[in-house]
């Protein structure tokens, strides 16, 4: 178990025919050619001296380059991913234009053991997805957030 904690905001909206959620495709070389299991709630890690709520709002800003939306936050609880990371999320009904996103970046050695460092976007794509499609693509443990949202708002 990693012992790491992460928090995020899951935006949702209603269209004429269904509920949609805003997910991001994880950036970097490990996820470049993957779809299933490579999409996530915009989120990030935090330390014990920061609340999960504050971290979720900060990470939204860092990952998407946009302020977190105002609105009623619906607690979606926690899930534990296969790597042991505990993720806490809230849902907020809001609309956002994915074209307005200016993704934050991270740096890593790539290719491995090359000594070269490269910068990659935290999220290389952000899209509105219907719940059924989102369930096919999201990190497996995070699908529970979609189920909880559907119970509340679906």
N, C-alpha and C positions, 0 to 999 in steps of 0.2 A: 504494500500500500504506500502511496506517495505521501499522504498526510497533507497534500496541497489542497487549498480551497479556492474556488472560483465563483464569481457572481456575474449575472447578466440580466439584460432586459429583452424580452420577447415581444416585439410589436405585433399587433394583429389588427385586421380590418375586415369588415363585411363587404362583400360585393353582392351583386344581384343574385348570384347563385350559390355562393359558399363563403366560408371563413378562410382567410389567408393569413399567413405569418411571414415575417421578414427574417430570412436566414442568410448567413454569410458562408461562402465557400472558403475554407482555410487556405491561406497562401503558403507559398514555399514549395520547394521541390518534392517533398514527400506526398503532397496532395494534388500536384499539378494534373495528373492523369486519372484521378479518382473522382467519382461522383458519390456513390453510396458510402455513407459513413464519413464523408468529408465536409458536410455542412453542419453549421453550429449556430446556436443562439449567440449573438454578440456578447462576449463575456471576457473576463480575465481574472488572473490571480490577485489575491490580496493577503495582507499580513494580519495577525491578530489585533493590531492596534487600530484597524479600520473596520467599520461595520460592513456587512455584506451589501446592504442597501447603498451605502456611499460608494462602495467599490463597483457595484453594478452601474451606477450613473457615471462614474469616472471612466470606466472601461468602455461604455457606450461612446462617450466623447472621444476617447483615444482610438478606438477601433474604426469608428465611422467618420470622425472629423466633424460631427454635428452634435449640438447639445441634445441631451436626452429630452424626450417630449414630456410635457406636463400631462397630467391625467391621473385617474384612479389606478393605482398599482394593485394588481391582483397577485397575491402570493401563490406561487406554484410549488413551493417547497424545495426539497433537495433531492438529488439523485447522486448515485456513486457510479462513476465511469469505470470501465474495466482496468484502467491504469491506477485506480484507487482515488482519483481526484473527486472531491465532493463539490458539486455544482449547485448553487442556489439561484433561482430565477423568479422574476416577476413579469407579469404580462401587463401591457398598457395598450389600450386601443388608441391608435394614432395612424396617420398616413405619412409616408416619407417617400420622396423620389429617389430611387436607387442611384440615379445619375448624379445626385448631389453629394454622394458619399466621397470623402477623401480619406482613404484608408491609411491607418497608421502602419508603421513598418517595424520590422525586427531584423537583426543582423545575425548571421551564422556562418560558420566555415562551410564553404561549398566549392567544389566537391569535397567530400570528407577527406581529411588528412592531406589536403592540398596546401594548407597554409593561407589560402585566399579567403577573405571574408566578403560576403555578398549581402545586400539588403533585399528583403522581400516584403510584400504587403502582408499585414496580419490577415486580412480577408481580401482575396483577389476578385471576388464577385459578391454582390448582394442582390437578392431577388425576393419578390413576393411569390409565395408558393401556396397552392391549395393544401389543406391538411393531408390529404392522401399522398400527394407527391412529396410533401415535406417529410412524412413518415418514412418514405423510401430512401431519402437522402441524408437525414440527420444522423449525427452520432447516436448509436443504438440506445444508450442509457437516456439521452435527452428526449427520446420519443415519448417518455412518460410525461414531460412537460406539455406536449401536444395533446395527450389524452386528458390531462387535468384541465387544460384550457377548453377543450371540446365539451367536457362535462359541465363547465361553468357557463360557456358562451356559445357552444356549437349548436 
